[in-house]
């Protein structure tokens, strides 16, 4: 179990090592290295998602010579130490890594050395070796950690970081000035260690920390102790100074007010950030973020940008700071958008100027000039990226950058990477090549879908299909337990949920605000919430009639109205898909309330298609029929009513409905979900249409 004495030694990092787990892994150094990596990656103060690198060495039998050879196992390109497993690492011959020095002709050959790493592979199933591989391969340790702890980078980014390093660690931790990661830096580290063989770690200026050990546990403890010492040093300086970031300039709004304002503002910001490519949003109003954005030093520090390459690669060279007071009126959102648009235009122009001033002859074309990080003093931080995970991670990295600035300013003066160095990393040809190797995005990537009745049946199937095709899904249901259960079935950064009574105007608005807060906005609205009542007209009560009209028709109206407001302010187009029924087209017995409501849904969809086309919004209807298996509607009295109407038993209904359609097919919730996918992802020039998913019912042919 975890050593309690060890745990108590640390205040600023988490000691998570479990001796029983270590013993269960035996002498398998690769498993121990992966275990260590996962523990380190679990603490964002140590390194963020995708940041840092870890390695170990083992003796293996060469498959060609049968001789014992030393092999280094290291996190592969694009991996994350917190989730690292056997499939995410590369195995390379150590002697061949050293042989690369025989062909290296200097820093101008830096990028070519990455391709030569493949000639050093021992394990042919390896993940692509990362740019950090030589930094590990050329120094002589069994286990190595390369981490980006906030506290250590604060020292690495301080104006007099080298002097602080000597003072704090008495020569036990070395220092190398900033240089872009690559083979040359690995050679420098090797030479530095030959001259300073007794050090236990090395700080790379503006970059991060290297530590090592003879065992996985020794390496782990070395890393924690170094980070703990740096953290304690900084916190003592903060206490001595009495304030950070020059003190607070403004006060934050209350949390509920911050989130409410953020939810109303995010569709505006998302639309502006999506000028070139659609983006997904994330909001963070943590104490550390508020401490920074409310401070006197915000205007001084924010324009400097970050120091660690991993930070600004995900956050861009600098954030956009909104020129807005915390309680500025958002009632006239068009006026707010007009004001913010000017600030975006200034940011884009500044980014284009940064690109033009620093581009090389072979630099890739300028990328999206819109900000990734947007700071709103008194309210919080917004981040926008290609998907929710990337937007969330960008926020985490900027929090790391804030922590670095806080620490550097407490002990010295914060320094960012020179603009040219920053540009050379952001537009590094190797990074460009990595971007080109990324898999193609799914059809609904960068889309957000709000689905009513998503807690089961057809609504759940729609959520699952749209998520599988790349969309973020916001699940609503009148029952929280159902919505929560479906939400839990998705992975992180895919879904969110809220309760929503579609007949309640305030509830519908609340659901849209929650979706905007979760993902930045909404692109697709699917009205799947529903119920069915089958009775002869003489037995149909006003309560029956009103319930059907409220849930199916009024609910669709309220959802469409809220959607239209979001779609207009986002200016990104959109889709409304209403789940109606064959019964809106076909006359049948004992169906006056349900059939009339479904007919109203279809005609409202046509009306909205005509009205909302000016905003690039498409409105279509998907008509199911006979969806018995897996449908919530059939759990109630509806099944008995339909069985009675057709003179059969409830158990005979599925086959009855299959036999009556042309294709003789049973219709399932997943089939309806395919119809929704078709009108949102494939039929991009169709609006006002009715898609029947009923196996072919001639009486329901709309034309």
C-alpha positions in Angstrom: 0.0 0.0 0.0 1.0 3.7 -0.2 3.7 4.6 2.3 2.1 7.1 4.7 5.4 8.4 5.9 6.3 9.3 2.3 2.9 10.8 1.6 3.3 13.2 4.6 6.6 14.5 3.2 4.9 16.2 0.3 2.6 19.3 0.4 2.7 20.5 -3.2 2.6 17.2 -5.1 0.8 13.9 -4.5 2.8 10.9 -3.5 0.8 8.0 -5.1 3.3 5.2 -5.3 1.9 1.9 -4.0 4.5 -0.6 -2.8 2.1 -3.5 -3.3 1.5 -2.5 -6.9 5.2 -2.2 -7.4 5.7 -5.7 -6.0 3.0 -7.1 -8.2 4.9 -5.8 -11.3 8.0 -7.7 -10.2 11.2 -6.8 -12.1 9.4 -5.9 -15.3 11.1 -2.5 -15.8 8.8 -1.5 -18.7 5.7 -2.1 -16.6 7.2 -0.1 -13.7 8.1 2.7 -16.1 4.5 2.8 -17.3 3.2 2.7 -13.8 5.5 5.6 -12.8 4.4 7.6 -15.9 0.7 7.2 -15.1 1.2 8.4 -11.5 3.1 11.5 -12.7 0.5 12.3 -15.3 -2.3 12.1 -12.8 -1.1 15.4 -11.2 -1.6 18.4 -13.4 0.9 20.4 -11.3 3.6 18.0 -12.5 2.8 17.9 -16.2 -0.3 18.5 -18.3 -2.1 16.3 -20.8 0.4 15.3 -23.6 3.2 17.1 -21.9 6.6 15.8 -20.7 8.1 12.4 -21.4 9.4 9.4 -19.5 11.6 6.5 -20.3 13.4 3.4 -19.0 16.1 1.0 -20.2 16.3 -2.8 -20.3 18.6 -5.4 -21.6 17.1 -7.4 -24.5 18.2 -10.1 -26.9 19.0 -8.7 -30.4 16.7 -10.7 -32.8 19.5 -10.9 -35.4 22.7 -11.5 -33.4 21.2 -13.1 -30.3 23.5 -10.7 -28.2 22.3 -8.8 -25.2 21.7 -5.1 -26.2 20.5 -2.1 -24.2 17.1 -0.8 -25.3 15.4 2.5 -24.3 11.6 2.5 -24.0 10.1 6.0 -24.2 6.8 7.6 -24.7 6.0 7.9 -28.4 5.0 11.0 -30.4 1.7 12.5 -29.4 1.3 10.4 -26.3 0.2 11.3 -22.8 2.1 10.0 -19.8 -1.1 9.9 -17.6 -2.7 7.4 -19.9 0.4 5.8 -21.4 0.3 2.1 -22.1 2.4 -0.5 -23.9 1.0 0.5 -27.3 2.1 4.2 -26.8 5.8 3.7 -26.5 8.8 3.3 -28.7 11.7 0.9 -28.2 15.1 2.0 -29.6 18.7 0.6 -29.5 20.8 2.8 -27.2 24.0 2.2 -29.1 22.4 3.2 -32.4 21.1 6.4 -30.8 24.7 7.2 -30.0 25.8 6.2 -33.5 23.7 9.0 -34.8 26.4 11.4 -33.5 28.6 10.1 -36.3 26.3 11.5 -39.0 25.1 14.6 -37.2 26.7 17.6 -38.9 25.2 20.4 -36.8 22.0 22.2 -35.9 21.1 22.8 -39.5 20.5 19.0 -39.7 18.2 19.0 -36.7 15.0 18.1 -38.5 16.6 15.4 -40.6 17.7 13.6 -37.4 14.0 12.9 -36.5 13.7 10.7 -39.6 16.9 8.8 -38.7 15.4 7.8 -35.4 13.5 5.1 -37.2 16.8 3.4 -38.1 17.3 3.0 -34.3 14.1 1.1 -33.6 14.4 -2.2 -31.8 10.7 -2.8 -31.4 9.1 -2.8 -34.9 5.7 -2.2 -33.4 6.9 1.1 -31.8 4.9 4.3 -31.8 6.7 7.0 -33.8 9.7 8.4 -31.8 9.2 11.9 -30.4 11.4 14.9 -30.8 12.5 14.3 -27.1 14.0 10.9 -27.9 17.7 12.0 -28.1 17.3 14.0 -24.9 16.7 10.7 -23.1 18.8 8.4 -25.3 22.1 10.3 -25.0 22.2 10.5 -21.2 23.1 7.3 -19.2 20.3 6.6 -16.8 18.0 3.6 -16.3 14.9 5.6 -15.6 14.3 9.2 -16.8 11.5 11.8 -16.3 11.2 14.9 -18.4 8.4 16.9 -16.8 6.8 20.4 -17.0 6.0 21.2 -13.4 4.6 24.7 -12.9 7.0 25.4 -10.0 10.1 24.4 -11.9 9.2 26.2 -15.1 8.5 29.3 -13.0 12.2 29.1 -12.0 13.2 28.2 -15.6 11.3 31.2 -16.9 12.6 33.7 -14.3 15.0 36.4 -15.3 17.7 35.0 -13.1 16.6 31.4 -13.1 20.1 30.0 -13.3 21.2 31.8 -10.2 18.1 30.7 -8.3 18.8 27.1 -9.4 22.3 27.2 -8.0 21.1 28.8 -4.8 18.2 26.5 -4.2 19.8 23.1 -5.0 23.5 23.8 -4.2 24.7 22.4 -7.5 22.6 19.2 -7.3 20.4 20.4 -10.2 22.1 21.6 -13.3 21.0 24.3 -15.8 21.1 24.6 -19.6 19.8 27.7 -21.3 16.8 27.6 -23.6 17.2 25.7 -26.9 14.5 24.1 -29.0 14.2 20.4 -28.3 16.1 18.1 -30.7 19.2 16.1 -31.3 21.6 19.1 -30.6 20.0 19.6 -27.2 20.5 15.9 -26.4 24.2 16.2 -27.3 24.5 19.3 -25.0 22.9 17.4 -22.2 25.3 14.5 -22.6 28.3 16.8 -22.6 26.9 18.7 -19.6 26.6 15.5 -17.6 30.1 14.4 -18.4 31.3 17.7 -16.9 28.9 17.5 -14.0 28.5 13.8 -13.2 27.1 14.2 -9.7 24.0 16.2 -10.4 20.6 14.5 -9.9 18.6 16.6 -12.3 18.7 19.3 -15.0 16.6 22.3 -15.6 16.2 23.4 -19.2 15.7 27.2 -19.4 12.1 28.2 -20.2 11.3 24.6 -20.8 11.2 22.0 -18.0 12.9 19.5 -15.8 14.9 16.3 -16.3 15.4 13.9 -13.3 16.5 10.3 -13.2 17.2 7.3 -11.0 18.4 3.7 -11.1 14.9 2.3 -10.4 11.4 3.5 -11.3 10.7 4.4 -7.7 14.0 6.2 -7.2 13.3 8.3 -10.3 9.7 9.0 -9.2 10.9 10.2 -5.8 13.7 12.3 -7.3 11.1 14.1 -9.5 8.7 14.7 -6.6 11.4 16.0 -4.3 12.7 18.4 -6.9 9.2 19.7 -7.6 8.4 19.9 -3.9 11.5 22.0 -3.2 10.7 24.4 -6.1 7.1 24.7 -5.0 8.0 25.5 -1.4 10.6 28.1 -2.5 7.9 29.9 -4.5 5.2 29.7 -1.9 7.6 31.1 0.7 8.3 34.0 -1.7 4.6 34.6 -2.2 4.0 34.7 1.5 6.8 37.1 2.0 5.5 39.4 -0.8 2.0 39.3 0.6 0.3 39.5 -2.8 0.6 38.1 -6.4 0.2 39.7 -9.8 0.4 43.2 -8.2 -2.8 42.7 -6.2 -6.4 42.7 -7.3 -7.7 45.4 -9.6 -11.3 44.3 -9.8 -13.7 41.9 -8.0 -15.2 38.8 -9.5 -18.9 38.4 -10.0 -20.6 35.7 -7.9 -20.2 32.3 -9.4 -23.8 31.9 -10.6 -23.5 35.3 -12.3 -20.2 34.4 -13.9 -21.6 31.2 -15.4 -24.8 32.8 -16.5 -22.8 35.6 -18.3 -20.5 33.0 -19.8 -23.4 31.0 -21.2 -24.9 34.0 -22.9 -21.6 35.3 -24.2 -20.1 32.0 -25.5 -22.2 31.7 -28.7 -20.9 35.2 -29.7 -17.3 34.3 -29.0 -17.7 30.9 -30.6 -19.0 32.4 -33.8 -16.1 34.9 -34.0 -13.6 32.2 -33.2 -15.1 30.1 -35.9 -14.5 32.6 -38.7 -12.2 30.1 -40.5 -13.0 26.8 -38.8 -15.8 25.8 -36.5 -14.6 25.6 -32.9 -15.9 24.0 -29.6 -15.6 26.0 -26.4 -14.7 25.5 -22.8 -15.1 27.8 -19.8 -12.9 28.0 -16.7 -13.5 30.3 -13.7 -11.2 28.7 -11.2 -9.7 30.7 -8.4 -6.3 30.7 -10.0 -7.7 32.1 -13.3 -9.7 34.8 -11.5 -6.6 35.7 -9.4 -4.8 36.4 -12.7 -7.5 38.0 -14.8 -8.6 40.4 -12.0 -5.1 41.5 -11.2 -3.2 44.8 -11.8 -0.5 42.9 -13.7 -2.9 41.3 -16.3 -2.2 44.0 -18.9 1.6 43.6 -18.4 1.8 39.8 -18.3 -0.9 38.5 -20.7 0.7 40.1 -23.9 4.1 38.4 -23.1 2.8 35.0 -23.9 3.9 31.7 -22.3 7.4 30.3 -21.9 7.2 26.5 -22.1 6.8 25.4 -25.7 4.1 22.9 -24.7 2.0 25.7 -23.2 1.9 28.1 -26.2 1.6 25.4 -28.8 -1.8 24.8 -27.3 -2.7 28.3 -26.3 -1.3 30.4 -29.2 1.3 33.1 -28.7 -1.0 35.2 -26.4 -4.6 35.5 -25.3 -7.3 38.0 -26.2 -8.3 40.1 -23.2 -11.8 41.4 -23.6 -12.3 45.1 -23.0 -15.5 44.6 -21.0 -16.5 45.3 -17.4 -17.7 42.3 -15.5 -21.3 43.5 -15.2 -21.6 44.9 -18.7 -25.1 44.5 -20.1 -25.6 41.5 -22.4 -29.3 42.3 -23.1 -28.5 43.6 -26.6 -26.4 40.7 -27.8 -26.0 42.2 -31.3 -24.5 45.3 -29.8 -22.2 43.2 -27.7 -21.1 41.2 -30.7 -20.4 44.3 -32.7 -18.1 45.6 -29.9 -16.3 42.3 -29.5 -15.9 41.9 -33.3 -13.7 45.0 -33.3 -11.4 43.4 -30.7 -11.2 40.2 -32.7 -10.2 42.1 -35.8 -7.4 43.8 -33.8 -6.2 40.4 -32.5 -6.3 38.9 -36.0 -4.3 41.8 -37.4 -1.7 41.5 -34.7 -1.4 37.8 -35.3 -0.9 38.3 -39.0 1.8 40.9 -38.2 3.5 38.4 -35.9 3.5 35.9 -38.7 4.8 38.3 -41.3 7.6 39.5 -39.1 8.9 36.1 -38.1 8.2 33.8 -41.0 11.0 31.9 -42.7 11.4 31.2 -46.4 10.0 27.6 -45.9 7.4 28.4 -43.2 4.0 26.9 -43.6 1.1 29.2 -44.5 -0.3 31.2 -41.7 -2.8 29.3 -39.7 -6.1 30.4 -38.1 -5.5 33.9 -36.8 -8.3 33.7 -34.2 -7.5 33.4 -30.4 -7.5 30.2 -28.6 -7.7 31.8 -25.1 -10.0 34.6 -24.3 -9.9 36.3 -20.9 -12.8 38.3 -19.4 -11.8 40.1 -16.2 -14.2 39.4 -13.4 -15.8 36.5 -15.2 -13.4 33.8 -16.4 -11.4 32.2 -19.2 -12.9 30.9 -22.5 -10.9 28.5 -24.7 -11.9 27.4 -28.2 -10.4 24.6 -30.3 -11.3 21.9 -32.8 -12.9 19.7 -30.1 -13.9 19.7 -26.5 -10.8 17.8 -25.3 -8.4 20.2 -27.1 -10.3 23.2 -25.7 -10.3 21.9 -22.2 -6.6 21.0 -22.4 -5.8 24.5 -23.8 -7.4 25.9 -20.6 -5.4 23.6 -18.4 -2.2 24.6 -20.2 -3.0 28.3 -19.8 -3.6 27.7 -16.1 -0.2 26.1 -16.0 1.2 29.2 -17.8 -0.6 31.4 -15.2 1.0 29.4 -12.4 4.4 29.9 -14.1 3.9 33.6 -14.3 2.8 33.7 -10.7 5.9 31.8 -9.5 8.4 33.8 -11.7 7.0 37.1 -10.6 7.1 36.0 -6.9 10.8 35.1 -7.0 12.1 37.3 -9.8 10.7 38.7 -13.1 8.8 36.5 -15.6 10.3 36.2 -19.1 8.6 34.6 -22.1 10.2 33.0 -25.0 11.5 35.5 -27.6 9.0 35.9 -30.4 11.2 34.4 -33.0 11.8 31.3 -30.9 8.1 31.0 -30.3 7.3 31.3 -34.0 9.9 28.8 -34.9 8.2 26.2 -32.7 4.6 27.1 -33.6 5.5 26.9 -37.3 8.1 24.1 -37.0 8.0 21.9 -40.1 8.0 18.8 -38.0 4.8 20.1 -36.2 3.3 20.8 -39.6 4.1 17.2 -40.7 2.5 15.9 -37.5 -0.7 18.0 -38.2 -0.9 16.5 -41.7 -0.7 13.0 -40.3 -3.7 13.5 -38.1 -6.7 11.3 -39.0 -9.5 12.9 -41.0 -12.2 14.4 -38.8 -15.6 12.7 -38.6 -18.6 14.1 -40.4 -20.1 15.8 -37.3 -16.8 16.9 -35.7 -16.9 20.5 -34.4 -20.7 20.2 -34.0 -22.8 20.4 -30.9 -26.2 18.6 -30.8 -28.9 19.3 -28.2 -31.3 16.4 -28.0 -34.6 16.4 -26.1 -35.9 13.1 -24.7 -32.3 11.9 -24.8 -32.7 9.7 -21.7 -33.7 6.6 -23.6 -35.3 5.1 -26.6 -35.1 7.1 -29.9 -33.5 10.1 -28.2 -30.7 8.0 -26.7 -30.1 6.3 -30.0 -29.8 9.6 -31.8 -27.3 10.9 -29.2 -25.2 7.7 -29.6 -25.2 8.0 -33.4 -24.3 11.7 -33.5 -21.6 11.2 -30.9 -20.2 8.3 -32.9 -20.0 10.6 -35.9 -18.0 13.2 -34.0 -20.5 15.5 -32.4 -20.7 16.7 -28.9 -24.1 15.8 -27.5 -26.1 17.7 -24.9 -28.7 15.3 -23.5 -31.9 16.7 -22.0 -34.8 14.7 -20.5 -37.6 15.5 -18.1 -36.1 12.8 -15.8 -32.7 13.6 -14.4 -31.9 10.0 -13.6 -32.3 9.0 -17.3 -30.4 11.9 -18.7 -27.6 11.3 -16.2 -27.4 7.6 -16.9 -27.1 8.2 -20.7 -24.5 11.0 -20.1 -22.4 8.6 -18.0 -22.3 6.1 -20.9 -20.2 8.5 -23.0 -16.5 9.2 -22.5 -15.1 12.4 -21.1 -15.4 15.5 -23.3 -18.2 14.0 -25.4 -21.5 14.8 -23.6 -23.2 16.9 -21.0 -26.8 16.9 -19.7 -29.5 18.8 -18.0 -33.1 18.3 -17.1 -35.6 20.0 -19.4 -39.4 20.2 -19.5 -39.9 21.2 -23.1 -43.3 22.7 -22.2 -41.6 25.2 -19.9 -40.2 28.4 -21.5 -37.6 29.0 -18.8 -36.6 25.4 -18.7 -35.9 25.4 -22.4 -33.8 28.6 -22.2 -31.9 27.1 -19.3 -31.1 24.0 -21.3 -29.7 26.1 -24.1 -27.6 28.2 -21.8 -26.2 25.0 -20.2 -25.3 23.6 -23.6 -23.6 26.8 -24.6 -21.7 26.8 -21.3 -20.6 23.2 -21.8 -19.5 23.4 -25.5 -19.7 27.1 -26.6 -22.9 26.9 -28.5 -25.3 24.7 -30.4 -25.4 23.6 -34.0 -28.1 20.8 -34.1 -31.3 20.7 -32.2 -33.3 17.4 -32.2 -36.7 17.4 -30.7 -37.2 13.8 -29.8 -39.1 14.2 -26.5 -42.6 12.8 -26.9 -45.4 10.6 -25.8 -48.3 8.9 -27.5 -52.0 8.6 -26.5 -54.3 6.3 -28.5 -58.0 6.7 -27.8 -61.2 7.2 -29.7 -62.3 10.8 -29.9 -65.1 10.3 -27.4 -62.6 9.1 -24.8 -59.9 11.7 -25.6 -59.9 14.2 -22.7 -58.8 17.8 -22.8 -55.9 16.8 -20.6 -54.9 14.2 -23.2 -55.2 16.8 -26.0 -53.3 19.5 -24.1 -50.5 17.2 -23.1 -49.9 16.1 -26.6 -50.0 19.6 -27.9 -47.8 20.9 -25.2 -45.0 18.3 -25.4 -45.0 17.8 -29.2 -46.0 21.2 -30.6 -45.4 23.8 -28.0 -42.2 22.1 -27.1 -41.0 22.2 -30.7 -41.9 25.9 -30.9 -40.0 26.8 -27.7 -37.0 24.8 -28.8 -36.9 26.3 -32.2 -37.2 29.8 -30.9 -34.3 29.4 -28.5 -32.3 27.6 -31.2 -33.0 30.5 -33.7 -31.6 33.0 -31.2 -28.4 31.0 -30.8 -28.0 30.3 -34.5 -28.4 33.9 -35.4 -25.8 35.2 -32.9 -23.4 32.4 -33.8 -23.8 33.0 -37.5 -22.6 29.5 -38.2 -25.8 28.0 -39.7 -27.5 25.1 -38.0 -29.9 22.2 -38.1 -33.3 21.6 -36.5 -34.6 18.1 -36.8 -38.0 17.2 -35.4 -39.0 13.6 -34.8 -42.6 13.4 -36.0 -44.4 10.3 -37.1 -46.1 8.6 -40.0 -49.3 9.3 -38.1 -48.9 13.0 -39.1 -49.5 12.0 -42.7 -51.8 8.9 -42.5 -55.3 8.9 -41.1 -56.0 6.1 -38.7 -58.5 5.1 -36.0 -58.2 6.2 -32.3 -55.5 8.7 -33.1 -57.0 12.2 -33.3 -54.9 13.8 -30.6 -51.5 12.3 -31.5 -51.9 12.5 -35.3 -53.0 16.1 -35.2 -50.0 17.1 -33.0 -47.6 15.2 -35.3 -49.1 16.9 -38.4 -48.6 20.3 -36.6 -45.0 19.4 -36.0 -44.4 18.7 -39.6 -46.0 21.8 -40.9 -44.2 24.0 -38.3 -41.0 22.4 -39.6 -41.8 23.5 -43.1 -42.7 27.1 -41.9 -39.4 27.3 -40.0 -37.4 26.0 -42.9 -38.7 28.9 -45.0 -38.1 31.5 -42.2 -34.7 30.4 -40.9 -33.0 29.8 -44.2 -31.8 33.4 -44.1 -29.4 32.3 -41.2 -28.2 29.2 -43.0 -30.5 27.0 -40.8 -32.0 23.9 -42.2 -35.2 22.4 -40.7 -36.2 18.8 -41.5 -38.5 16.2 -40.1 -37.8 12.5 -39.6 -40.9 10.3 -39.4 -40.6 6.9 -37.6 -43.3 4.3 -37.6 -43.7 1.2 -35.6 -40.6 1.7 -33.4 -41.6 -0.8 -30.7 -38.4 -2.4 -29.6 -36.4 0.0 -27.5 -38.9 2.9 -27.7 -40.1 4.5 -24.5 -43.5 5.3 -26.0 -44.4 1.6 -26.1 -43.8 1.2 -22.4 -47.1 2.9 -21.6 -50.7 2.5 -22.6 -49.9 3.3 -26.3 -49.0 -0.3 -27.1 -52.3 -1.6 -25.7 -54.2 1.1 -27.6 -52.6 0.3 -30.9 -53.0 -3.4 -30.4 -56.7 -2.9 -29.7 -57.1 -0.7 -32.7 -55.7 -3.4 -35.0 -57.4 -6.3 -33.2 -54.2 -8.1 -32.2 -52.2 -8.7 -29.0 -49.4 -6.5 -27.8 -46.9 -9.3 -28.4 -48.0 -9.4 -32.0 -47.3 -5.7 -32.6 -43.6 -5.8 -33.7 -44.3 -8.4 -36.4 -47.6 -6.6 -37.4 -45.7 -3.4 -38.0 -43.0 -5.2 -39.9 -45.4 -7.1 -42.1 -47.3 -4.0 -43.2 -44.3 -2.0 -44.6 -43.0 -2.6 -48.1 -39.6 -3.9 -47.0 -41.0 -6.1 -44.2 -38.5 -4.7 -41.8 -38.6 -4.1 -38.1 -37.8 -0.4 -37.4 -35.5 0.3 -34.4 -34.4 3.5 -32.6 -31.0 3.2 -34.3 -32.7 3.4 -37.7 -34.3 6.8 -36.7 -30.9 7.9 -35.6 -29.5 7.2 -39.1 -32.2 9.4 -40.5 -31.2 12.3 -38.2 -27.5 11.8 -39.2 -28.4 11.9 -42.9 -30.2 15.2 -42.7 -27.5 16.8 -40.5 -24.3 15.4 -42.1 -25.1 14.2 -45.6 -28.1 16.0 -47.1 -26.5 19.4 -46.6 -28.6 21.1 -49.2 -32.0 19.8 -48.0 -34.4 21.7 -45.9 -38.2 21.5 -45.3 -38.0 17.8 -46.1 -39.7 14.8 -44.5 -37.5 11.7 -44.2 -39.7 8.6 -43.6 -38.0 5.8 -41.7 -40.8 3.3 -41.8 -39.8 0.5 -44.1 -42.0 2.0 -46.8 -45.6 2.9 -46.0 -47.3 4.0 -49.3 -50.0 5.9 -47.4 -47.3 8.0 -45.8 -45.5 8.9 -49.1 -45.3 12.7 -48.8 -45.4 13.3 -52.5 
